[in-house]
């Protein structure tokens, strides 16, 4: 997560990075308790994994992840700017 927070600081400013850190901490806590509680990402339903999404920053960004039930691990794969073209998200997730 430090990579994403550092990148947010460079790209969007330190106040945005601080807010990201707070919201991502809440996201991580919820994942620890209920890893499948976020809704599946409708743009990625045709992919080989069940990707889920969580909005942060007043729906400006979406955390995209999938949960590996066998290993009991959630993998964050992208922080997507929801103002971007949805096709870009589909292309970015392999």
C-alpha positions as CSV (number, residue, x, y, z in Angstrom):
1,X,0.0,0.0,0.0
2,X,2.9,2.4,0.6
3,X,3.6,2.4,-3.1
4,X,0.0,3.6,-3.8
5,X,0.1,6.2,-1.0
6,X,3.4,7.6,-2.2
7,X,2.2,7.7,-5.8
8,X,-0.9,9.5,-4.7
9,X,1.2,12.1,-2.9
10,X,3.2,12.8,-6.0
11,X,0.3,12.8,-8.4
12,X,-2.5,14.3,-6.3
13,X,-0.9,16.1,-3.4
14,X,-0.2,15.3,0.3
15,X,-3.7,16.0,1.6
16,X,-5.2,13.5,-0.9
17,X,-2.5,10.9,0.0
18,X,-3.4,11.3,3.7
19,X,-7.1,10.8,2.9
20,X,-6.2,7.7,0.8
21,X,-4.2,6.3,3.7
22,X,-7.2,6.7,6.0
23,X,-9.7,5.2,3.6
24,X,-7.4,2.3,2.6
25,X,-6.8,1.5,6.3
26,X,-10.6,1.2,6.7
27,X,-10.8,-0.9,3.5
28,X,-8.1,-3.3,4.8
29,X,-9.8,-3.7,8.1
30,X,-13.1,-4.6,6.5
31,X,-11.3,-7.1,4.2
32,X,-9.8,-8.8,7.2
33,X,-13.2,-9.3,8.6
34,X,-15.3,-9.9,5.5
35,X,-13.1,-10.3,2.3
36,X,-16.1,-10.9,0.0
37,X,-18.3,-8.1,1.3
38,X,-17.7,-5.7,-1.5
39,X,-19.7,-6.1,-4.7
40,X,-18.2,-7.7,-7.8
41,X,-16.9,-5.3,-10.4
42,X,-19.4,-5.4,-13.3
43,X,-16.8,-4.2,-15.8
44,X,-14.6,-7.2,-15.1
45,X,-17.2,-10.1,-15.0
46,X,-15.7,-11.7,-18.0
47,X,-12.2,-12.0,-16.5
48,X,-10.9,-15.3,-15.0
49,X,-11.1,-14.0,-11.4
50,X,-14.0,-12.5,-9.4
51,X,-12.8,-8.9,-9.1
52,X,-14.5,-6.7,-6.5
53,X,-14.5,-2.9,-6.1
54,X,-14.6,-0.4,-3.3
55,X,-15.1,3.3,-3.8
56,X,-12.9,5.8,-1.9
57,X,-12.5,9.5,-1.9
58,X,-16.2,10.3,-2.5
59,X,-16.4,7.7,-5.3
60,X,-13.5,9.4,-7.2
61,X,-11.4,6.3,-7.0
62,X,-12.1,2.6,-6.8
63,X,-10.0,-0.1,-5.2
64,X,-10.1,-3.2,-7.4
65,X,-9.2,-6.5,-5.8
66,X,-9.8,-10.2,-5.9
67,X,-10.0,-12.7,-3.0
68,X,-8.1,-16.0,-3.1
69,X,-10.3,-18.2,-0.9
70,X,-7.7,-21.1,-0.8
71,X,-4.9,-18.9,0.5
72,X,-7.3,-16.5,2.3
73,X,-5.6,-13.5,0.8
74,X,-7.1,-10.4,-0.9
75,X,-4.9,-9.1,-3.8
76,X,-5.2,-5.4,-4.6
77,X,-4.7,-5.1,-8.3
78,X,-5.6,-1.5,-9.1
79,X,-6.7,1.9,-7.8
80,X,-8.8,3.2,-10.6
81,X,-9.7,6.8,-11.2
82,X,-13.4,6.5,-11.9
83,X,-13.3,9.6,-14.2
84,X,-11.2,7.5,-16.6
85,X,-12.7,5.6,-19.5
86,X,-14.1,2.3,-18.2
87,X,-12.5,0.5,-21.1
88,X,-9.1,1.5,-19.7
89,X,-9.9,-0.5,-16.5
90,X,-10.7,-3.6,-18.5
91,X,-7.5,-3.3,-20.5
92,X,-5.4,-2.7,-17.3
93,X,-6.6,-5.8,-15.6
94,X,-5.1,-8.9,-17.2
